[in-house]
Structure formats: C-alpha cells, structure tokens
C-alpha cells in the first residue's frame, strides 16, 4: 500500500495524519519536510529531500508539489489532501487537487480543524462544486492532532489511553476509523 498526503498549504494536518495512519496501519513513513517523525516513529520513518518509492509506505509531502512527489503520487493507491476552513487553505487545496487529479484519480479530502457547521459547509461547498467525485472525511478541531505529535501516539493509541480520552475523542476517532477502513479496502 502506498499513500501520499499532499497539500501545497502547510498547517492542515499532513504530518499528524501521516504519522497516525502509518503507525495504525504498520506502514513506513517518509517526508520531504522537516518534522519530528524520526524521533516519534523510530526505525519506521525517514526525512529526505528526495523520498524513495517503497511499498507499504505513507508519504507526508511538505507544502509543495515537485517532480519527485508527482512520481510517487502517480503510483500511490490513495492521495490524501487535508484542508482547513481558511480561505487560503481552500484555494491551495483546489490548486493541489487540480494538479493531482491529472496523475491519480483516487483522491481523498480531509476537511480538518473546522470549528462550526458553517466552517465545515463552507469548505465542503467550495470543494464539492469543483470536485464532485472525491471521497470526503470530516475532522472537527481537536487536541488529538497536537497530542499525537507531542506524545508520539497515533490517534487510535491516544483514544485507547484512557476511558476519558476515548469519550473526548469519540467523534474524531469514529471518522478516523471510517478513513482507515477506506484505506484498507484496496
């Protein structure tokens, strides 16, 4: 399985989702962007300016799309594009999807970090008006993204850490489980 997580816009959750997906599906993780992945996912992650194409890997590509990235994206089973409700995020996400849909049609959009139904609908309406046939997943603002990076636990691991966290993260984890099932469906 090869999964690429890409968006030209930074700060949309690429690294948090990439790390959690890789850890929960027992896949390798590579990134072309400076981050803490090598320290929180030792022996299974690597940061490199030119990531190598390998099987069973999640690729967390920094806020740009370059030639090497497009080659891996072409060969990916899924491309995941996270997007927040910020106007610039929606614009950059549209640009990213427009470039990627030419090389791979299996694109999943994660609407992340929204705080209200209006925010969610704004992103959804903007993207679905141009990209009707994509799969969409919805992740309301949650401390789980920050805690995942800070504590080195995947989303599933954090949800299983205590009954209180399981309740606190319930909606997020329900949608995350739906995402994992989709990724495992290939």
Beta strands, then each sheet from edge to edge (+ up, - down):
strand 1: 2-6
strand 2: 28-31
strand 3: 45-47
strand 4: 57-61
strand 5: 78-83
strand 6: 107-114
strand 7: 135-140
sheet 1: 3+ 2+ 4+ 1+ 5+ 6+ 7+
end
